[in-house]
Amino acid sequence: MAGTDRQRTLIAEGPAIILVEPQLPENIGMVARAMANFGLAELRLVKPREEFPNEKARSAASRADHIIDAAQVFEDLPSAIKDLNFVYATTARERDAFKQVRGPVEAGVVLRQRFNRGERTGILFGRERIGLNNDEVSLADELVTFPVNPAFSSLNIAQAVLLMSYEWMKSGLEKHTDTAFRGPELAPAPKDQLQGFFNHLEEALQARGYFRPMARKEIMVNNLRGVLTRPGFSDSELKLLRGVLVSLDFFSPDTPRGAGAPEGRKRAKPIDEPANERPTDDE
């Protein structure tokens, strides 16, 4: 889903993402991309298997270069979290630990609250194959686990980071239903406009022999009106539909689009159609 816009302000805040002994640089790059999608910027790597910075990671990051360039590498986990006030550890399995376990939604809210209080926070993610060991989990304050299929609970590290990054971003919205952009707010058209459209449509269908047999015309008209009253058309949408009907009335299949009305073709004004909505021979 494309959507990079270099003209807009880049959001770069929130908890540090800490990867413990990541193996593939491509996974590191995809983690950076997921972070950038949802406004996170601080990436910490504990003993990555391959030397870092790494061009494979940069390529997989898909222009999230600000995260790759600023990433820090540490020799051990205690060093990577020593300046943080609160740390979550992600896990896909139950642990024998006396720690609070939260879902990603609740964890996102907790992280946002702590961020707003000025605390520095982080989220631990384990190795691609085996995750975090118990000693590493013991360094965290609380655990996060995802509501996944219990028979197939393994997540790619970039997927896990994406889920937490999304919950972090969502926790900062005024409403959890907010989106990046909205369509226009369209008020339903007045009923007289809708009635005019119905009359116009009925006239056009009558001229083309749609109502067969004629004994069923009333039922067919009522069915059409039942379908067309459900969407709650706006005034501008009805004008668009009326324009379609005008074109069907006015132009033949042999007339090139944009060539104007064929000579001698002029449609009578339909019932209730505003005069300024009818095409003329000069259009």
Secondary structure by P-SEA (a helix, b strand, c coil): cbbbbcccbbbbbcbbbbbcccccaaaaaaaaaaaaaccccbbbbcccccccccaaaaaacccaaaaaaabbbbcccccccccccbbbbbbcccccccbbbbcaaaaaaaaaaaaaaccccccccccccccccaaaaaacccccccccccccccccaaaaaaaaaaaaaaaaccccccccccccccccccaaaaaaaaaaaaaaaaaacccccccaaaaaaaaaaaaaacccccaaaaaaaaaaaaaaacccccccccccccccccccccccccccccccccc
